[in-house]
Amino acid sequence: MTDDQLKSMEKEVRKLKRIASEWASQLHDLVEDKLPAGYEELPGIAQSTYDACKAWADAEKAFRAASG
């Protein structure tokens, strides 16, 4: 794998980590500020947070395998 490809993968990992952190923040805000009244929002935000974290974890694993 070329250096440019590795840099591109690393950039994607950082982007996905930022997105996962943003979803985690939304989940935290829901728990801290809106529950129990906002309980109907919980499944959607939780699923989006899970999906974003999974995408980051998969990209991180692929990057480590490619660079290791």
C-alpha positions as CSV (number, residue, x, y, z in Angstrom):
1,M,0.0,0.0,0.0
2,T,1.3,3.4,-0.9
3,D,1.9,6.3,1.6
4,D,-0.9,8.3,-0.1
5,Q,-3.3,5.4,0.4
6,L,-2.3,5.0,4.0
7,K,-2.7,8.8,4.6
8,S,-6.1,8.6,3.0
9,M,-7.2,5.7,5.2
10,E,-5.9,7.6,8.3
11,K,-7.9,10.7,7.3
12,E,-11.0,8.5,6.9
13,V,-10.4,7.0,10.3
14,R,-10.1,10.4,11.9
15,K,-13.3,11.6,10.1
16,L,-15.3,8.5,11.3
17,K,-14.0,9.0,14.8
18,R,-15.2,12.6,14.8
19,I,-18.6,11.5,13.5
20,A,-18.8,8.8,16.2
21,S,-17.9,11.3,18.9
22,E,-20.6,13.6,17.6
23,W,-23.3,10.9,17.9
24,A,-22.0,9.9,21.3
25,S,-22.4,13.5,22.4
26,Q,-26.0,13.6,21.2
27,L,-26.7,10.4,23.1
28,H,-25.1,11.9,26.2
29,D,-27.1,15.1,25.8
30,L,-30.3,13.0,25.5
31,V,-29.5,11.0,28.6
32,E,-28.5,14.1,30.6
33,D,-31.1,16.6,29.5
34,K,-34.2,14.9,27.9
35,L,-34.9,11.6,29.7
36,P,-37.3,10.4,30.7
37,A,-39.6,12.6,28.6
38,G,-37.5,12.2,25.4
39,Y,-37.4,8.4,25.6
40,E,-38.8,8.0,22.1
41,E,-35.6,9.5,20.7
42,L,-33.4,6.9,22.4
43,P,-33.6,4.0,19.9
44,G,-32.8,6.2,16.9
45,I,-29.9,8.0,18.5
46,A,-28.6,4.8,20.1
47,Q,-28.6,3.0,16.7
48,S,-26.9,5.9,14.9
49,T,-24.3,6.0,17.6
50,Y,-23.7,2.3,17.4
51,D,-23.5,2.4,13.6
52,A,-21.0,5.4,13.7
53,C,-18.8,3.6,16.3
54,K,-18.9,0.4,14.3
55,A,-17.8,2.2,11.1
56,W,-15.0,3.8,13.0
57,A,-13.9,0.5,14.5
58,D,-13.9,-1.2,11.2
59,A,-11.9,1.5,9.5
60,E,-9.4,1.6,12.4
61,K,-8.9,-2.1,12.2
62,A,-8.4,-2.0,8.4
63,F,-5.9,0.9,8.8
64,R,-3.9,-0.9,11.4
65,A,-3.8,-4.0,9.3
66,A,-2.7,-2.0,6.3
67,S,0.0,0.0,8.1
68,G,1.2,-2.8,10.4
